[in-house]
Every structure is written in C-alpha cells, then in structure tokens.
Amino acid sequence: MASRWTKVLGAGVVIVAVGAGVAWALTKPDPHPDTYWADLGEPDIVNGEQLFWAGGCASCHAAQNSTGDALKVLAGGRALPSPFGTFHIPNISPDPSAGIGDWTLAEFGNAMTRGVGRDGEHLYPSFPYGSYARLSAKDINDLFGYLKTLPASSNVAPPHELQFPYNIRLAVGGWKFLYFNDQPRVELASADEKVRRGQFLAEGPGHCGECHTPRNSLGGFEPDRWLAGGPNPEGRGTIPNITPGSRDIGSWSEGDIASYLETGFTPEYDSVGGSMVEVQQNLAHLPKSDLEAIAAYLKAVPSR
C-alpha cells in the first residue's frame, strides 16, 4: 500500500512540475531578441518628437501642471491611482542614474513594446505598453533619440504602493497571456491609407483605448466595447464614448473632430475639459494630416 501511495504522490509531483513549467513558458518575460534592435541607423528626431507628443509622454512623466519647456523635463513622480493600488510614474529623462540615460535601445524598446524591464522583469500595464507594442523598431529608435535631447532630472520616483497579490510581478505574465498582443484592436474592412494612419496613431502611440475602453475585473479591455467609454480608470468620473454611436461626439463630422483635437473647441464652441485638456494640448503638436487621420479612424470604428 505504501508503495502505491508513493507512486501516486510521485505522479502528482511530476504533474505539478510539468504544469508549473508550462505556465512559466507561457507567462515568462518575452523581450525581442537583440537583433531586432540592430542596424537601425541614426534616429529621425523629427519623427521622434511627433511620437513624443502623440504618445502623451509629458502628460504622465512631467511634473503636474507643467507648461512650455517644463513639459520636456520628464522627471516622473506623479501618483497614478487605480483599483489595484497606486503606481508612481518613473523618471524617463536622460539622467544616467535617476532616469534612462544609460539604457540601451534594446532595454528601452523592450520596455516600450514588450512590457519587460531593464532587469528582465514584467512591467505593470499601468504603463501602456499594450498600445505602444504597435510601434516599429524604427519608431522606437526615433523616440529614444528624441528623448536623449531633453533635459535630465535627478528626481527619483517613489516605489509603487500595491497590495497583495498585485505586488507580485510574476502574475503580470498571466495578464499578458490573457490580454497582451500587438494586433489591430478592430478590423476595418477596406480601410484607406488615411484611416490606417489614424488606426496606428489611436491604437498605438495615442493609446486612446487605455482610457476610452471599459475593462474587466482583471484590467483587461472588453474588446467588443472598444472606445465605448466607461469608468475613469483612475477612479473619478467617467470617460466618454468616442465611437460613432456616442451621445457626445457621434454627430460630429471628421472635420469637427480634427478641429477639436487641434484647437480644443467643440463645434458648439465649448472648450476641452478634464483629463482631455493635456491630451488635446499634446495632439495639437501633430501635423493637421495626422489629426484628420485620427478623426477618420474614429468615424470608421464600430458604433457602440
């Protein structure tokens, strides 16, 4: 009898070990190989700056209420409340100690597009790498090149304040397995070049869905409600629906949307408010053709 139970126990240990191995293989950090970041040449600083504004880097990484040149001091430190705890946004200035001044392109790129930190750890998806994953290696090289031109700051952000089990980074691998991908958020049949450009900007660097799409209890997007609005992920108020079925902007034309992004004024001459103020101010730095592309995309997505 003892021999029988020994065999059963042994089989159970093997099963658990195999299961743990499979789980690790599916959820371990998965950076791009070094060759992915090789031979990209000199960065295009102009494109890098456009990606900087499209990505809203200053909205999170510059000090609160910054204006003018202060928007380019990416010292970090802001608190980002969430249902999972409070995240503190890091310094991404060129400072070699407090910021990313001595990071390699591969380290920066894998953080941006794979959610993998410098030490090979999972990054929390409060950093919207799920959207930035749509940037190409060239885009990342251009953005990294531009960030190196900005002022350095020695500010050190405090650590995140997360309760168990959200403070276990290994669990982020399970979240990535369920929700992380670099595929289009919506399939747009017969989309022309303008709409495809808008899709890249809105789903990629602009990361519009990070606020405008509702999430489930694990923080994953509800894919059939893309851009349909919902509770503010930071806990206060609601974020509007921006699909063609929206009560807020559903009746706006492409021109109305593009003008709003450029000027901050609605067709009724109301001004932009709330958290959208910083977003609009960032997007206003983009070429008008890009704003028109975003508008075309928003008119092309499924109505919710």
C-alpha positions in Angstrom: 0.0 0.0 0.0 2.8 2.4 0.9 4.4 1.7 -2.5 1.2 2.5 -4.2 0.8 5.9 -2.4 4.4 6.7 -3.1 3.7 6.2 -6.8 0.6 8.4 -6.7 2.5 11.1 -4.8 5.4 10.9 -7.3 3.0 11.2 -10.2 1.3 14.2 -8.6 4.7 15.9 -8.1 5.5 15.3 -11.8 2.2 16.7 -12.9 2.6 19.8 -10.8 6.2 20.3 -12.0 5.1 19.9 -15.7 2.2 22.3 -15.1 4.5 24.9 -13.5 6.9 24.5 -16.4 4.2 25.1 -19.0 2.8 28.0 -17.0 6.3 29.6 -16.8 6.9 29.1 -20.5 3.6 30.8 -21.4 3.9 33.7 -19.0 7.7 34.5 -18.7 9.0 37.8 -19.8 9.4 37.8 -23.6 11.7 40.6 -24.9 12.6 40.9 -28.5 16.0 39.4 -29.5 18.9 41.9 -29.6 18.9 41.5 -33.4 15.5 43.2 -33.6 17.1 46.4 -32.4 20.3 46.2 -34.5 21.3 48.3 -37.6 18.6 50.9 -37.3 20.9 53.8 -38.1 20.6 57.4 -36.8 17.3 58.3 -35.3 14.9 60.6 -37.1 14.5 63.2 -34.4 11.5 64.9 -36.1 9.5 61.7 -36.1 10.7 61.0 -32.6 9.2 64.3 -31.4 5.9 63.6 -33.2 5.8 60.3 -31.4 6.6 62.0 -28.1 3.5 64.3 -28.5 1.3 61.6 -29.9 2.2 59.3 -27.0 1.4 61.9 -24.4 4.8 61.3 -22.6 4.7 64.7 -20.9 1.2 64.1 -19.5 2.4 61.5 -17.2 6.2 62.0 -16.9 6.4 65.8 -16.5 5.5 67.4 -13.2 1.8 68.2 -12.7 0.6 71.5 -14.3 3.8 71.9 -16.3 3.7 74.2 -19.3 6.2 75.3 -22.0 9.7 73.8 -21.8 8.9 72.2 -18.4 6.8 69.7 -20.3 10.1 68.3 -21.6 11.5 67.6 -18.2 10.4 64.0 -17.7 11.2 63.7 -14.0 8.4 61.4 -13.1 6.9 61.1 -9.6 3.2 61.6 -10.3 0.9 59.2 -8.5 -1.5 57.2 -10.6 -4.3 55.7 -8.5 -6.1 52.6 -9.7 -8.3 49.8 -8.4 -5.1 47.8 -7.9 -3.1 50.4 -5.9 -1.2 53.5 -6.6 1.5 53.5 -9.3 4.3 56.1 -9.2 5.4 57.2 -12.6 9.2 56.9 -13.2 11.7 59.4 -14.4 12.5 58.8 -18.1 14.8 61.8 -18.5 18.3 61.3 -19.9 19.7 61.3 -16.3 22.0 58.3 -16.1 21.1 57.4 -12.5 17.5 58.5 -11.9 16.4 58.3 -15.5 17.1 56.2 -18.6 20.3 58.0 -19.6 22.4 54.8 -19.6 19.8 52.5 -21.0 20.4 50.8 -24.3 18.0 51.0 -27.2 17.0 47.3 -26.6 16.3 48.0 -23.0 14.1 51.0 -23.8 12.4 49.2 -26.7 11.6 46.1 -24.8 10.1 48.2 -22.0 8.0 50.1 -24.6 6.8 47.3 -26.8 7.1 44.1 -24.7 6.5 45.4 -21.1 9.8 43.9 -20.0 12.0 46.0 -17.6 15.7 46.5 -17.7 16.4 43.6 -15.3 14.1 41.2 -17.3 11.1 41.7 -15.1 7.5 42.2 -16.1 6.3 45.8 -16.1 2.9 46.7 -14.8 0.4 47.6 -17.6 -0.3 50.9 -15.9 2.4 51.8 -18.4 0.5 51.4 -21.7 3.0 49.1 -23.5 -0.1 47.1 -24.7 -0.7 50.1 -27.0 3.0 51.0 -27.7 3.6 47.5 -28.9 2.3 48.7 -32.3 5.3 51.0 -32.7 8.0 49.7 -35.1 11.7 49.3 -34.2 12.4 52.4 -36.2 9.7 54.4 -34.3 11.3 53.3 -31.0 14.7 54.3 -32.2 13.4 57.7 -33.3 11.6 58.3 -30.0 14.6 57.2 -27.9 16.8 59.5 -29.9 14.5 62.4 -29.2 14.2 61.7 -25.5 18.0 61.9 -25.3 17.8 65.5 -26.4 15.6 66.6 -23.5 16.8 67.9 -20.1 18.0 65.5 -17.4 16.4 65.3 -14.0 17.8 63.7 -10.8 14.3 63.2 -9.3 13.7 59.6 -8.1 10.1 58.5 -8.1 8.9 56.5 -5.0 8.1 52.8 -5.4 4.6 51.6 -6.3 2.1 51.1 -3.5 0.4 47.8 -4.3 -1.3 45.3 -2.0 -1.0 41.5 -2.4 -1.5 39.9 -4.9 -1.0 42.8 -7.2 2.6 43.4 -5.9 3.7 40.0 -7.4 5.2 40.8 -10.8 5.1 37.2 -11.9 1.3 37.5 -12.0 1.7 40.1 -14.8 2.8 37.3 -17.0 -0.7 35.7 -16.7 -2.2 39.1 -17.5 -0.1 39.3 -20.6 -1.0 35.8 -21.7 -4.7 36.8 -21.5 -4.7 40.3 -22.8 -1.4 41.5 -24.4 -1.0 41.5 -28.2 0.1 43.8 -31.0 -2.8 43.1 -33.3 -5.4 45.7 -34.5 -8.0 46.4 -31.9 -10.7 46.4 -34.6 -10.8 45.1 -38.1 -11.6 47.8 -40.6 -12.6 46.4 -44.0 -11.3 48.4 -47.0 -9.6 51.0 -44.8 -7.7 53.5 -46.9 -4.3 54.9 -46.1 -5.7 57.8 -44.1 -7.8 55.5 -41.8 -4.9 53.1 -41.4 -2.7 56.0 -40.3 -5.4 57.1 -37.8 -5.6 53.5 -36.6 -1.9 53.4 -35.9 -1.9 56.7 -34.1 -5.1 56.0 -32.0 -4.4 52.3 -31.2 -0.6 52.7 -30.9 1.2 55.8 -29.6 -2.0 57.8 -28.8 -3.3 54.8 -26.7 -6.8 56.2 -26.8 -8.3 52.9 -25.7 -6.4 52.9 -22.4 -9.0 55.4 -21.1 -11.9 55.2 -23.5 -12.4 51.4 -23.4 -14.0 49.7 -20.4 -12.1 47.0 -18.6 -13.0 43.8 -16.8 -12.1 43.0 -13.1 -8.6 42.0 -14.1 -7.9 45.2 -16.0 -8.2 43.7 -19.5 -10.1 45.5 -22.2 -13.6 44.5 -23.1 -12.9 44.1 -26.8 -16.5 44.2 -28.0 -16.8 47.7 -26.4 -13.7 49.3 -28.0 -13.7 53.1 -27.3 -17.3 52.8 -25.9 -16.4 54.8 -22.7 -16.7 53.8 -19.1 -15.5 54.5 -15.6 -12.3 56.5 -15.2 -9.5 54.0 -14.7 -8.1 56.5 -12.1 -11.3 56.2 -10.1 -13.1 59.6 -10.6 -15.8 60.3 -13.1 -16.4 58.6 -16.4 -14.6 58.7 -19.8 -16.9 59.3 -22.8 -17.8 57.0 -25.7 -15.9 58.2 -28.8 -17.4 55.8 -31.3 -19.9 56.9 -34.0 -22.7 55.9 -31.6 -21.5 58.4 -28.9 -24.0 60.8 -27.5 -21.1 63.2 -27.0 -19.3 63.2 -30.4 -21.3 60.8 -32.5 -22.9 63.6 -34.6 -19.5 65.3 -35.1 -18.0 65.3 -38.6 -14.4 64.3 -39.3 -13.7 68.0 -39.6 -15.2 68.7 -36.2 -13.1 66.0 -34.5 -9.9 67.2 -36.2 -10.6 70.8 -35.3 -11.3 69.8 -31.7 -8.0 68.0 -31.4 -6.2 71.0 -33.0 -7.9 73.8 -31.1 -9.6 72.4 -28.1 -13.0 73.8 -29.1 -16.1 71.7 -29.8 -18.5 72.5 -32.7 -20.6 74.3 -30.1 -17.6 76.4 -29.0 -17.3 74.7 -25.7 -13.7 74.1 -24.6 -12.0 70.9 -23.8 -12.0 69.9 -20.1 -10.9 67.4 -17.6 -8.1 64.9 -18.3 -8.6 65.6 -22.0 -7.0 69.0 -21.7 -3.5 67.6 -21.6 -4.3 65.1 -24.3 -5.5 67.8 -26.7 -2.6 70.0 -26.0 -0.2 67.2 -26.9 -2.1 66.2 -30.0 -2.1 69.8 -31.2 1.6 69.5 -31.9 0.9 66.9 -34.6 0.5 67.7 -38.3 -3.0 68.5 -39.3 -3.0 65.5 -41.6 -2.4 63.2 -38.5 -5.4 64.8 -36.7 -7.5 64.3 -39.7 -6.4 60.7 -39.8 -7.4 60.1 -36.2 -10.7 61.7 -36.9 -11.3 59.4 -39.9 -10.4 56.4 -37.8 -12.9 57.4 -35.1 -15.6 57.7 -37.7 -14.7 54.3 -39.1 -14.7 52.2 -35.9 -17.8 50.1 -34.9 -20.5 52.2 -33.4 -21.2 51.4 -29.7 
